[in-house]
Amino acid sequence: MPSRSSERAAVRAAAAAPLRATAAEGLKIVVVGGFGVGKTTLVGSVSEIRPLSTEETMTQAGVGVDELKSSAAKTTTTVAFDFGRITLDDEMVLYLFGAPGQERFWFLWDRLFSGTLGAVVLVDTRHVADCWYSLDRLEHHGLPFIVARNNFGEPEHSLEQLREALSLPPGVPLIDCDARERDSGVEVLTALVHHLHTLSYARETTP
């Protein structure tokens, strides 16, 4: 189980790697989604430090518990959280926490959400229903989020069709990504930060 001390240890490990002298703002971001959707891959592809991973080898004990579906090649699974760090610009640093996707680890999510300013929901359109829990918990906590479609080959449906299927309000950004590609992952995180700034500005200017 990830504790507050384990999260602090992860951040201290990241802090040991040099930051730009101009870095002034650190934001905690959580990446959520279904089992095997690419959360660990996204964190690993964008992190400027060696990512902390709590992946363990999947065994026969998980058969019938962790449903592989189309992720037949998947041999490991996150059992606590993934952690990485990325500097977006001269002043802003993101601390990334990837949440475990299996239902048996969902009880860890509320703790990971503590202190989080926003989230990325990764979606595999082959298994859209797997992201419902993510959306439900984020809405329950009142956390801002964006949705990123992690493309596994040619998408069968448009982003607007996906928005309708997820009942996403117009104000929630929905974008495409490839979690394996650093540039694509950076675009996802940049979109989230822009969304957070937009929401913050709207609150400040609302009478």
Secondary structure as a PSIPRED ss2 file (coil, helix, strand):
# PSIPRED VFORMAT (PSIPRED V4.0)

   1 M C   1.000  0.000  0.000
   2 P C   1.000  0.000  0.000
   3 S C   1.000  0.000  0.000
   4 R H   0.000  1.000  0.000
   5 S H   0.000  1.000  0.000
   6 S H   0.000  1.000  0.000
   7 E H   0.000  1.000  0.000
   8 R H   0.000  1.000  0.000
   9 A H   0.000  1.000  0.000
  10 A H   0.000  1.000  0.000
  11 V H   0.000  1.000  0.000
  12 R H   0.000  1.000  0.000
  13 A H   0.000  1.000  0.000
  14 A H   0.000  1.000  0.000
  15 A H   0.000  1.000  0.000
  16 A C   1.000  0.000  0.000
  17 A C   1.000  0.000  0.000
  18 P C   1.000  0.000  0.000
  19 L C   1.000  0.000  0.000
  20 R C   1.000  0.000  0.000
  21 A C   1.000  0.000  0.000
  22 T C   1.000  0.000  0.000
  23 A C   1.000  0.000  0.000
  24 A C   1.000  0.000  0.000
  25 E E   0.000  0.000  1.000
  26 G E   0.000  0.000  1.000
  27 L E   0.000  0.000  1.000
  28 K E   0.000  0.000  1.000
  29 I E   0.000  0.000  1.000
  30 V E   0.000  0.000  1.000
  31 V E   0.000  0.000  1.000
  32 V E   0.000  0.000  1.000
  33 G E   0.000  0.000  1.000
  34 G C   1.000  0.000  0.000
  35 F C   1.000  0.000  0.000
  36 G C   1.000  0.000  0.000
  37 V C   1.000  0.000  0.000
  38 G C   1.000  0.000  0.000
  39 K H   0.000  1.000  0.000
  40 T H   0.000  1.000  0.000
  41 T H   0.000  1.000  0.000
  42 L H   0.000  1.000  0.000
  43 V H   0.000  1.000  0.000
  44 G H   0.000  1.000  0.000
  45 S H   0.000  1.000  0.000
  46 V H   0.000  1.000  0.000
  47 S C   1.000  0.000  0.000
  48 E C   1.000  0.000  0.000
  49 I C   1.000  0.000  0.000
  50 R C   1.000  0.000  0.000
  51 P C   1.000  0.000  0.000
  52 L E   0.000  0.000  1.000
  53 S C   1.000  0.000  0.000
  54 T C   1.000  0.000  0.000
  55 E E   0.000  0.000  1.000
  56 E E   0.000  0.000  1.000
  57 T E   0.000  0.000  1.000
  58 M C   1.000  0.000  0.000
  59 T C   1.000  0.000  0.000
  60 Q H   0.000  1.000  0.000
  61 A H   0.000  1.000  0.000
  62 G H   0.000  1.000  0.000
  63 V C   1.000  0.000  0.000
  64 G C   1.000  0.000  0.000
  65 V C   1.000  0.000  0.000
  66 D C   1.000  0.000  0.000
  67 E C   1.000  0.000  0.000
  68 L C   1.000  0.000  0.000
  69 K C   1.000  0.000  0.000
  70 S C   1.000  0.000  0.000
  71 S C   1.000  0.000  0.000
  72 A C   1.000  0.000  0.000
  73 A C   1.000  0.000  0.000
  74 K C   1.000  0.000  0.000
  75 T C   1.000  0.000  0.000
  76 T E   0.000  0.000  1.000
  77 T E   0.000  0.000  1.000
  78 T E   0.000  0.000  1.000
  79 V C   1.000  0.000  0.000
  80 A C   1.000  0.000  0.000
  81 F C   1.000  0.000  0.000
  82 D E   0.000  0.000  1.000
  83 F E   0.000  0.000  1.000
  84 G E   0.000  0.000  1.000
  85 R E   0.000  0.000  1.000
  86 I E   0.000  0.000  1.000
  87 T E   0.000  0.000  1.000
  88 L C   1.000  0.000  0.000
  89 D C   1.000  0.000  0.000
  90 D C   1.000  0.000  0.000
  91 E C   1.000  0.000  0.000
  92 M E   0.000  0.000  1.000
  93 V E   0.000  0.000  1.000
  94 L E   0.000  0.000  1.000
  95 Y E   0.000  0.000  1.000
  96 L E   0.000  0.000  1.000
  97 F E   0.000  0.000  1.000
  98 G E   0.000  0.000  1.000
  99 A C   1.000  0.000  0.000
 100 P C   1.000  0.000  0.000
 101 G C   1.000  0.000  0.000
 102 Q C   1.000  0.000  0.000
 103 E H   0.000  1.000  0.000
 104 R H   0.000  1.000  0.000
 105 F H   0.000  1.000  0.000
 106 W H   0.000  1.000  0.000
 107 F H   0.000  1.000  0.000
 108 L H   0.000  1.000  0.000
 109 W H   0.000  1.000  0.000
 110 D H   0.000  1.000  0.000
 111 R H   0.000  1.000  0.000
 112 L H   0.000  1.000  0.000
 113 F H   0.000  1.000  0.000
 114 S C   1.000  0.000  0.000
 115 G C   1.000  0.000  0.000
 116 T C   1.000  0.000  0.000
 117 L C   1.000  0.000  0.000
 118 G E   0.000  0.000  1.000
 119 A E   0.000  0.000  1.000
 120 V E   0.000  0.000  1.000
 121 V E   0.000  0.000  1.000
 122 L E   0.000  0.000  1.000
 123 V E   0.000  0.000  1.000
 124 D C   1.000  0.000  0.000
 125 T H   0.000  1.000  0.000
 126 R H   0.000  1.000  0.000
 127 H H   0.000  1.000  0.000
 128 V H   0.000  1.000  0.000
 129 A H   0.000  1.000  0.000
 130 D H   0.000  1.000  0.000
 131 C H   0.000  1.000  0.000
 132 W H   0.000  1.000  0.000
 133 Y H   0.000  1.000  0.000
 134 S H   0.000  1.000  0.000
 135 L H   0.000  1.000  0.000
 136 D H   0.000  1.000  0.000
 137 R H   0.000  1.000  0.000
 138 L H   0.000  1.000  0.000
 139 E H   0.000  1.000  0.000
 140 H H   0.000  1.000  0.000
 141 H H   0.000  1.000  0.000
 142 G C   1.000  0.000  0.000
 143 L C   1.000  0.000  0.000
 144 P C   1.000  0.000  0.000
 145 F E   0.000  0.000  1.000
 146 I E   0.000  0.000  1.000
 147 V E   0.000  0.000  1.000
 148 A E   0.000  0.000  1.000
 149 R E   0.000  0.000  1.000
 150 N E   0.000  0.000  1.000
 151 N C   1.000  0.000  0.000
 152 F C   1.000  0.000  0.000
 153 G C   1.000  0.000  0.000
 154 E C   1.000  0.000  0.000
 155 P C   1.000  0.000  0.000
 156 E C   1.000  0.000  0.000
 157 H C   1.000  0.000  0.000
 158 S C   1.000  0.000  0.000
 159 L H   0.000  1.000  0.000
 160 E H   0.000  1.000  0.000
 161 Q H   0.000  1.000  0.000
 162 L H   0.000  1.000  0.000
 163 R H   0.000  1.000  0.000
 164 E H   0.000  1.000  0.000
 165 A H   0.000  1.000  0.000
 166 L H   0.000  1.000  0.000
 167 S C   1.000  0.000  0.000
 168 L C   1.000  0.000  0.000
 169 P C   1.000  0.000  0.000
 170 P C   1.000  0.000  0.000
 171 G C   1.000  0.000  0.000
 172 V C   1.000  0.000  0.000
 173 P C   1.000  0.000  0.000
 174 L E   0.000  0.000  1.000
 175 I E   0.000  0.000  1.000
 176 D E   0.000  0.000  1.000
 177 C E   0.000  0.000  1.000
 178 D C   1.000  0.000  0.000
 179 A C   1.000  0.000  0.000
 180 R C   1.000  0.000  0.000
 181 E C   1.000  0.000  0.000
 182 R H   0.000  1.000  0.000
 183 D H   0.000  1.000  0.000
 184 S H   0.000  1.000  0.000
 185 G H   0.000  1.000  0.000
 186 V H   0.000  1.000  0.000
 187 E H   0.000  1.000  0.000
 188 V H   0.000  1.000  0.000
 189 L H   0.000  1.000  0.000
 190 T H   0.000  1.000  0.000
 191 A H   0.000  1.000  0.000
 192 L H   0.000  1.000  0.000
 193 V H   0.000  1.000  0.000
 194 H H   0.000  1.000  0.000
 195 H H   0.000  1.000  0.000
 196 L H   0.000  1.000  0.000
 197 H H   0.000  1.000  0.000
 198 T H   0.000  1.000  0.000
 199 L H   0.000  1.000  0.000
 200 S H   0.000  1.000  0.000
 201 Y H   0.000  1.000  0.000
 202 A H   0.000  1.000  0.000
 203 R H   0.000  1.000  0.000
 204 E H   0.000  1.000  0.000
 205 T H   0.000  1.000  0.000
 206 T C   1.000  0.000  0.000
 207 P C   1.000  0.000  0.000
